[in-house]
Amino acid sequence: MAETHRELYDAIVVGAGIQGCFTTYHFAKNKRKVLLLEQFFLPHSRGSSHGQSRIIRKTYPEEFYTKMMKECYQIWAQLENESGMKLYRQTGLLMLGTKEEDTFRAIQDTVSKQGVEHKYFEAKELKRGFPNIQLPREQVGIWEPSGGVLFADKALKALQDLIRQLGGVIHDGEKVAEIKPGFPVTVTTTTRTYQAKSLVITAGPWTNQLLLPLGMQLPLQTLRINVCYWREKVPGSHGENFPCFVGSFPDRSAHHIYGLPAGEYPGLVKVCYHHGNKADPDERDCPSASPDLADVQILSSFVRDCLPGLQPQPAIMECCMYTNTPDENFILDRHPNHANIIIGAGFSGHSFKLSPVVGKILYELSMETTLSYDLTPFQIKRFQHLHKTSL
């Protein structure tokens, strides 16, 4: 029988990925009693926030993300100052596409309207400016100098250390067994029972497992992503002067391909496909690298043709989980029947950079304070027409 913990928390946050950590950080920073629960022992590689690198950028087709990124950069810098750790490396970012693409045109409009520093490159200019990248003639680019790399594992550690310093409590190795709605909300784990004025669920691919007993299921698709690293033919050639890039290549892939300069593994460049295969989050084993993996075949062809300075077979493959919504926009909302249960989910493989503001929004929803952003794009009710959603 679980031991009852008598303290009443202002909030319990379930899930210690980057979203849960930033949410907890905002509670602790505002001197609220907060408990962060994590089912696995920290650090771990079972979810979506592990690994050493993520891309940070303001170039989005949706204006609401670009607006959020302005504050995100400020909070990332604040976290560096508070932790004394370097968490961001500015490399510049190249957004690639074609003039005809609606998404690429929307990105151009957004960065112009939002005053994001950028430069447009025609195909010939791309070839001169980025000799390591060989692109088809129709490819054009937007250069964002403020883009770069976030150091993911370091960011998680920095946040967890600061949460503790600020008086927040982190319990890892405690899987949630039961949630009893009400005021207060009661959360029972494998070892203890806790109570709080509010509950924030940031459980990634395990979100629907927690929501099912609460009478709802969200249209979330969990995907296992192959994270691939490719060896430089000439060591050091894709390091200091190689940018991050994100590109759509309609002739060769249905989803984006993205890359980061050599970093976590010396001499290896991270180039990945922004999609994967359906997977149960509790099945942790990665498939072994084999030529019949469709995404790896696409990447090998791309590396051979467009990044000729890299060996066209992956040197290392790792795994990551995405939890996608149908529109690939986040869910940041209250449970429709329990206003003190807040849900942050469906981050769709592009939220690490946005986590400082996501955490702030989840804090604001929980505390019922004035919201800093319009949450219309993130509301659950946008999925009411889908049969998978039960409200």
C-alpha positions as CSV (number, residue, x, y, z in Angstrom):
1,M,0.0,0.0,0.0
2,A,1.3,3.5,-1.0
3,E,2.5,5.7,1.9
4,T,0.5,9.0,2.1
5,H,2.5,12.2,1.9
6,R,0.7,14.8,3.9
7,E,2.1,18.0,2.4
8,L,-0.3,19.8,0.0
9,Y,1.6,21.0,-3.1
10,D,0.5,23.9,-5.3
11,A,1.2,21.6,-8.2
12,I,2.3,18.1,-9.2
13,V,4.0,17.8,-12.6
14,V,4.1,14.3,-14.1
15,G,6.9,13.7,-16.6
16,A,10.5,15.1,-16.3
17,G,11.2,15.6,-20.0
18,I,12.1,19.2,-21.0
19,Q,8.5,20.4,-20.9
20,G,7.9,19.0,-17.4
21,C,11.2,20.4,-16.2
22,F,10.5,23.9,-17.5
23,T,7.0,23.8,-16.1
24,T,8.4,22.8,-12.7
25,Y,11.1,25.5,-13.0
26,H,8.5,28.2,-13.5
27,F,6.6,27.0,-10.4
28,A,9.8,26.9,-8.3
29,K,10.9,30.3,-9.6
30,N,7.6,31.8,-8.5
31,K,8.0,30.3,-5.0
32,R,5.3,27.7,-5.4
33,K,5.4,24.3,-3.7
34,V,5.9,21.9,-6.6
35,L,6.6,18.2,-7.0
36,L,8.0,16.7,-10.3
37,L,7.3,13.0,-10.7
38,E,9.2,10.8,-13.2
39,Q,8.5,7.1,-13.8
40,F,12.1,6.3,-14.8
41,F,15.3,7.0,-12.9
42,L,17.1,10.1,-14.1
43,P,18.8,10.6,-16.5
44,H,17.2,8.2,-19.0
45,S,16.7,7.8,-22.7
46,R,13.2,6.5,-22.9
47,G,11.3,9.6,-24.0
48,S,11.8,12.6,-26.3
49,S,14.2,14.9,-24.5
50,H,17.5,13.0,-24.1
51,G,20.6,13.2,-26.3
52,Q,23.1,16.0,-26.7
53,S,21.7,18.3,-29.3
54,R,18.5,20.0,-30.6
55,I,18.0,22.8,-33.2
56,I,16.9,26.3,-32.0
57,R,15.3,28.6,-34.6
58,K,12.7,31.3,-35.2
59,T,11.9,30.3,-38.8
60,Y,8.4,28.9,-38.6
61,P,5.5,29.1,-41.1
62,E,3.2,29.8,-38.1
63,E,3.5,33.2,-36.6
64,F,2.5,32.1,-33.1
65,Y,5.6,29.9,-32.8
66,T,7.9,32.7,-34.1
67,K,6.3,35.1,-31.5
68,M,6.9,32.5,-28.7
69,M,10.5,32.0,-29.8
70,K,11.4,35.6,-29.1
71,E,10.8,35.0,-25.4
72,C,12.3,31.5,-25.6
73,Y,15.7,32.9,-26.6
74,Q,15.6,35.2,-23.5
75,I,14.7,32.4,-21.1
76,W,17.4,30.1,-22.6
77,A,19.9,32.9,-22.0
78,Q,18.6,33.4,-18.4
79,L,19.0,29.6,-17.8
80,E,22.6,29.8,-18.9
81,N,23.2,32.7,-16.5
82,E,21.5,31.0,-13.6
83,S,23.1,27.6,-14.1
84,G,26.6,28.8,-15.2
85,M,26.4,26.2,-18.1
86,K,26.7,26.9,-21.8
87,L,23.5,25.5,-23.3
88,Y,23.4,27.2,-26.8
89,R,25.8,27.3,-29.7
90,Q,25.1,29.8,-32.4
91,T,25.8,28.2,-35.8
92,G,23.2,29.9,-37.9
93,L,20.4,28.0,-39.5
94,L,19.5,27.4,-43.2
95,M,15.8,26.8,-44.0
96,L,15.6,25.1,-47.4
97,G,12.7,24.7,-49.8
98,T,11.4,25.8,-53.2
99,K,9.8,29.1,-54.2
100,E,6.5,27.3,-55.1
101,E,6.0,25.7,-51.7
102,D,3.3,27.2,-49.5
103,T,5.2,26.4,-46.3
104,F,8.4,28.1,-47.5
105,R,6.5,31.2,-48.6
106,A,4.7,31.2,-45.2
107,I,8.1,31.1,-43.5
108,Q,9.3,34.1,-45.6
109,D,6.1,36.0,-44.6
110,T,6.4,35.2,-40.9
111,V,10.1,36.2,-40.5
112,S,9.5,39.4,-42.4
113,K,6.4,40.3,-40.4
114,Q,8.0,39.4,-37.1
115,G,11.2,41.3,-37.8
116,V,13.4,38.2,-37.6
117,E,16.9,38.9,-38.9
118,H,17.3,36.7,-42.0
119,K,18.7,36.6,-45.5
120,Y,17.2,35.0,-48.6
121,F,19.4,32.9,-50.9
122,E,18.8,32.0,-54.5
123,A,20.1,28.6,-55.6
124,K,23.4,30.0,-57.0
125,E,24.1,32.0,-53.8
126,L,23.4,28.8,-51.8
127,K,26.1,27.0,-53.7
128,R,28.6,29.8,-53.1
129,G,27.7,30.3,-49.5
130,F,27.4,26.7,-48.4
131,P,29.9,24.6,-50.5
132,N,29.4,21.5,-48.3
133,I,25.7,21.3,-49.3
134,Q,25.0,20.4,-53.0
135,L,21.3,21.1,-53.7
136,P,19.1,20.8,-56.8
137,R,18.7,23.9,-58.9
138,E,15.2,24.7,-57.7
139,Q,16.2,24.8,-54.0
140,V,16.4,28.2,-52.3
141,G,17.1,29.1,-48.7
142,I,16.4,31.5,-45.8
143,W,19.5,32.0,-43.6
144,E,18.7,32.8,-39.9
145,P,21.9,33.8,-38.1
146,S,20.5,33.4,-34.6
147,G,19.7,29.7,-35.2
148,G,21.9,27.0,-33.7
149,V,22.2,24.1,-31.3
150,L,20.8,23.6,-27.8
151,F,22.7,21.1,-25.6
152,A,19.7,18.9,-24.6
153,D,21.1,16.7,-21.8
154,K,22.9,19.7,-20.2
155,A,19.7,21.7,-20.3
156,L,17.8,19.0,-18.5
157,K,20.5,18.7,-15.8
158,A,20.6,22.5,-15.4
159,L,16.9,22.7,-14.9
160,Q,16.7,19.8,-12.5
161,D,19.6,21.3,-10.4
162,L,17.9,24.7,-10.4
163,I,14.5,23.3,-9.4
164,R,16.1,21.7,-6.4
165,Q,18.0,24.9,-5.5
166,L,14.7,26.9,-5.7
167,G,13.0,24.5,-3.3
168,G,11.2,22.2,-5.8
169,V,11.0,18.5,-5.2
170,I,11.9,15.8,-7.8
171,H,11.0,12.2,-7.3
172,D,12.3,9.8,-10.0
173,G,11.6,6.1,-10.3
174,E,8.0,6.7,-9.3
175,K,5.4,5.6,-11.9
176,V,1.9,7.1,-11.5
177,A,-0.6,4.4,-10.7
178,E,-3.8,6.4,-10.1
179,I,-5.0,10.0,-10.4
180,K,-8.1,11.0,-8.5
181,P,-9.6,14.2,-9.7
182,G,-11.0,16.8,-7.3
183,F,-9.8,19.6,-5.2
184,P,-7.2,18.7,-4.2
185,V,-6.2,16.2,-6.9
186,T,-4.7,13.0,-5.5
187,V,-1.9,11.2,-7.3
188,T,-0.8,7.7,-6.2
189,T,2.5,6.4,-7.5
190,T,4.1,3.0,-7.0
191,T,5.4,4.1,-3.6
192,R,3.4,7.1,-2.3
193,T,0.2,9.2,-2.4
194,Y,0.4,12.9,-2.9
195,Q,-2.1,15.8,-3.1
196,A,-1.9,19.1,-4.9
197,K,-4.1,22.0,-5.9
198,S,-3.4,21.3,-9.5
199,L,-1.8,18.6,-11.7
200,V,0.1,19.1,-14.9
201,I,0.6,16.1,-17.2
202,T,3.6,16.3,-19.5
203,A,4.1,12.6,-20.0
204,G,5.0,12.5,-23.7
205,P,4.0,9.2,-25.3
206,W,2.5,8.0,-22.0
207,T,-0.1,10.8,-21.9
208,N,-3.1,8.8,-23.1
209,Q,-2.3,6.0,-20.6
210,L,-2.8,8.6,-17.8
211,L,-5.8,10.2,-19.4
212,L,-7.8,7.1,-20.1
213,P,-9.0,6.7,-16.4
214,L,-9.9,10.4,-16.5
215,G,-12.4,9.8,-19.3
216,M,-10.6,11.1,-22.3
217,Q,-8.2,10.1,-25.1
218,L,-6.4,12.6,-27.3
219,P,-5.5,11.9,-31.0
220,L,-1.9,11.3,-30.3
221,Q,0.4,9.1,-32.5
222,T,3.6,7.8,-30.9
223,L,6.4,7.3,-33.3
224,R,9.9,5.9,-32.9
225,I,12.4,8.0,-34.8
226,N,15.8,6.8,-36.0
227,V,18.5,9.4,-35.0
228,C,21.3,9.0,-37.5
229,Y,25.0,10.2,-37.4
230,W,27.1,10.2,-40.5
231,R,30.9,10.2,-40.7
232,E,32.9,13.0,-42.3
233,K,35.2,12.0,-45.1
234,V,37.6,14.8,-44.0
235,P,37.6,15.2,-40.2
236,G,36.6,18.7,-39.2
237,S,35.0,19.7,-42.5
238,H,31.4,19.9,-41.0
239,G,32.2,21.5,-37.7
240,E,32.7,25.2,-36.9
241,N,31.6,26.5,-40.2
242,F,28.7,24.1,-41.0
243,P,25.2,25.4,-40.2
244,C,22.1,23.7,-38.9
245,F,19.7,23.1,-41.7
246,V,16.0,22.1,-42.1
247,G,14.7,21.3,-45.5
248,S,11.8,20.0,-47.5
249,F,12.8,18.1,-50.6
250,P,9.5,17.1,-52.3
251,D,11.3,15.1,-55.0
252,R,12.8,12.7,-52.5
253,S,10.9,12.7,-49.2
254,A,7.4,13.3,-47.8
255,H,8.8,14.9,-44.6
256,H,11.5,17.3,-43.6
257,I,15.2,16.3,-43.4
258,Y,17.3,18.2,-40.9
259,G,21.0,18.3,-39.8
260,L,23.3,19.7,-37.2
261,P,27.1,20.2,-37.4
262,A,29.5,17.7,-35.9
263,G,29.2,17.9,-32.1
264,E,28.3,15.1,-29.7
265,Y,30.3,12.4,-31.6
266,P,33.6,13.8,-33.0
267,G,33.7,13.5,-36.8
268,L,30.0,12.6,-37.0
269,V,27.2,14.9,-38.4
270,K,23.6,14.4,-37.2
271,V,21.2,14.2,-40.2
272,C,17.7,12.9,-39.5
273,Y,14.3,12.3,-41.1
274,H,11.5,14.2,-39.3
275,H,9.2,11.1,-39.2
276,G,9.2,7.5,-38.0
277,N,7.2,4.4,-37.4
278,K,4.3,3.8,-35.0
279,A,5.6,2.4,-31.8
280,D,4.5,1.5,-28.2
281,P,6.5,3.8,-25.9
282,D,7.1,0.8,-23.6
283,E,8.9,-1.0,-26.3
284,R,12.3,0.6,-25.8
285,D,14.5,-1.5,-28.1
286,C,15.6,0.2,-31.3
287,P,15.6,-1.6,-34.6
288,S,19.1,-2.4,-35.8
289,A,20.4,-0.4,-38.7
290,S,19.5,-2.2,-41.9
291,P,19.1,-1.2,-45.5
292,D,15.3,-1.9,-45.6
293,L,14.5,0.9,-43.2
294,A,12.7,3.4,-45.5
295,D,13.8,6.5,-43.6
296,V,17.4,5.4,-43.6
297,Q,17.3,4.7,-47.3
298,I,15.9,8.2,-47.9
299,L,18.7,9.7,-45.8
300,S,21.4,7.7,-47.4
301,S,20.3,8.9,-50.8
302,F,20.1,12.5,-49.5
303,V,23.6,12.3,-47.9
304,R,25.1,10.8,-51.0
305,D,23.7,13.5,-53.3
306,C,23.5,16.6,-51.2
307,L,26.2,16.1,-48.5
308,P,29.0,14.5,-50.5
309,G,31.5,15.2,-47.7
310,L,29.9,12.5,-45.6
311,Q,29.9,8.8,-45.8
312,P,26.5,7.7,-47.2
313,Q,25.8,5.0,-44.6
314,P,25.0,6.0,-40.9
315,A,27.9,5.3,-38.5
316,I,25.6,5.4,-35.4
317,M,21.8,5.1,-35.0
318,E,19.9,5.9,-31.9
319,C,16.2,6.2,-31.0
320,C,13.9,9.0,-30.0
321,M,10.1,9.1,-29.5
322,Y,7.8,11.7,-31.1
323,T,4.2,12.2,-29.9
324,N,2.3,13.7,-32.8
325,T,-1.0,15.5,-33.1
326,P,-2.9,15.4,-36.5
327,D,-1.9,19.0,-37.2
328,E,1.5,18.8,-35.5
329,N,0.6,21.7,-33.2
330,F,0.9,21.3,-29.4
331,I,-1.9,20.6,-26.9
332,L,-1.7,23.2,-24.0
333,D,-5.1,23.1,-22.3
334,R,-7.2,22.2,-19.3
335,H,-9.0,18.9,-19.0
336,P,-12.5,19.7,-20.1
337,N,-14.1,18.2,-17.0
338,H,-11.4,18.9,-14.4
339,A,-10.1,22.5,-14.6
340,N,-7.2,21.9,-12.2
341,I,-5.7,19.2,-14.4
342,I,-3.6,20.7,-17.2
343,I,-2.3,18.9,-20.2
344,G,0.8,19.6,-22.2
345,A,1.1,17.0,-25.0
346,G,1.5,16.3,-28.7
347,F,4.8,18.2,-29.1
348,S,5.3,16.5,-32.5
349,G,9.1,16.5,-32.5
350,H,9.7,20.3,-32.7
351,S,9.1,21.6,-29.1
352,F,12.5,21.4,-27.3
353,K,13.4,25.0,-28.4
354,L,9.9,26.2,-27.3
355,S,9.9,24.5,-23.9
356,P,10.8,27.7,-21.9
357,V,7.5,29.3,-23.0
358,V,5.5,26.0,-23.0
359,G,6.5,25.6,-19.3
360,K,5.4,29.2,-18.6
361,I,2.0,28.7,-20.3
362,L,1.4,25.4,-18.4
363,Y,2.3,27.3,-15.2
364,E,-0.2,30.1,-16.0
365,L,-3.0,27.7,-16.9
366,S,-2.4,25.9,-13.6
367,M,-2.3,29.1,-11.5
368,E,-5.2,30.6,-13.4
369,T,-3.3,33.8,-14.0
370,T,-3.4,36.0,-17.2
371,L,-2.1,34.0,-20.2
372,S,0.9,35.4,-22.0
373,Y,-0.2,34.0,-25.3
374,D,-3.3,33.2,-27.3
375,L,-3.8,29.5,-26.9
376,T,-6.4,29.0,-29.6
377,P,-4.0,26.9,-31.8
378,F,-3.3,24.6,-28.9
379,Q,-6.8,23.9,-27.5
380,I,-8.2,20.4,-27.3
381,K,-11.5,21.3,-28.8
382,R,-9.9,21.7,-32.3
383,F,-10.0,17.8,-32.4
384,Q,-13.7,17.4,-31.6
385,H,-14.5,16.2,-35.1
386,L,-12.1,13.3,-34.7
387,H,-13.6,10.0,-33.5
388,K,-10.4,9.2,-31.5
389,T,-11.0,12.1,-29.1
390,S,-13.4,11.4,-26.3
391,L,-14.4,14.4,-24.3
